[in-house]
Every structure is written in structure tokens, then in C-alpha cells.
């Protein structure tokens, strides 16, 4: 009988939490925004600049849209 460690169980709990999944989805959007804006600028704008720009311009709409969509456990 194989027993999992408490650290492993905690990691699995965090990775399966809704909060963590929302964090990952938001991070993915920020990275996508960073790529688009960097392409427009012709150089890497950096994560912090992309983060602040995305929060100001898109975060509230993105969150509203996500709350209206049915949640699924599958990625993508």
C-alpha cells in the first residue's frame, strides 16, 4: 500500500482548487496580452507592464465574461 505524503496531498489540493485554476487562466491571458503588445512594440514589454496594462484595460470584462460562462474541469 503506497501512502502519499502530506506535501503531495497539499499540492494536489491547491492544483485542483478553483482559485488556483482562476489564477492560471488569468496568468495565461496576461501572457497572451504581453505577447500581443510586445509584437506591436517590436520589443519585449515585460511582464509587469503587460500585467498593469491588462488589469486596467481588460480584467473586469474578462472576469465578467468568465462568470457568465459555465465552468468545466477540462483545460482550454
C-alpha positions in Angstrom: 0.0 0.0 0.0 1.5 3.3 -1.1 0.9 6.3 1.0 1.2 9.8 -0.3 3.0 12.4 1.6 1.1 15.4 3.2 3.1 17.8 1.0 1.9 15.9 -2.1 -1.7 15.9 -0.9 -1.5 19.7 -0.2 0.0 20.3 -3.7 -2.8 18.3 -5.3 -5.4 20.2 -3.3 -4.0 23.5 -4.4 -3.7 22.5 -8.0 -7.3 21.3 -8.1 -8.7 24.4 -6.3 -10.9 26.8 -8.2 -8.8 29.7 -7.0 -5.6 28.2 -8.5 -7.3 27.4 -11.8 -8.6 31.0 -12.0 -5.1 32.3 -11.3 -3.7 30.1 -14.1 -6.3 31.3 -16.5 -5.7 34.9 -15.7 -1.9 34.4 -16.0 -2.4 32.9 -19.4 -4.4 36.0 -20.5 -1.7 38.3 -19.2 1.0 36.4 -21.1 -1.1 36.5 -24.2 -1.5 40.2 -23.8 2.2 40.6 -23.2 3.0 38.7 -26.5 0.5 40.8 -28.5 1.7 44.2 -27.1 5.4 43.1 -27.4 4.7 42.3 -31.1 3.1 45.8 -31.6 6.0 47.5 -29.8 8.7 45.5 -31.7 10.3 44.5 -28.4 9.5 42.7 -25.1 7.4 45.0 -22.9 8.0 42.8 -19.8 5.5 41.1 -17.6 4.9 43.9 -15.1 4.0 46.4 -17.8 1.7 43.8 -19.5 0.1 42.9 -16.2 -0.7 46.5 -15.3 -1.9 47.3 -18.8 -4.1 44.2 -18.9 -5.6 44.9 -15.4 -6.5 48.5 -16.4 -7.9 47.6 -19.8 -9.3 44.1 -19.7 -9.5 42.4 -16.3 -13.0 43.5 -15.3 -14.5 42.5 -18.6 -12.6 39.2 -18.6 -13.8 38.3 -15.2 -17.4 39.2 -16.0 -17.3 37.1 -19.1 -15.8 34.2 -17.1 -18.6 34.3 -14.5 -21.2 34.1 -17.3 -19.6 31.0 -18.9 -20.3 27.5 -17.5 -17.2 26.1 -15.8 -15.6 22.8 -17.0 -12.9 20.8 -15.4 -11.2 20.3 -18.8 -8.4 22.7 -19.8 -8.9 25.1 -22.8 
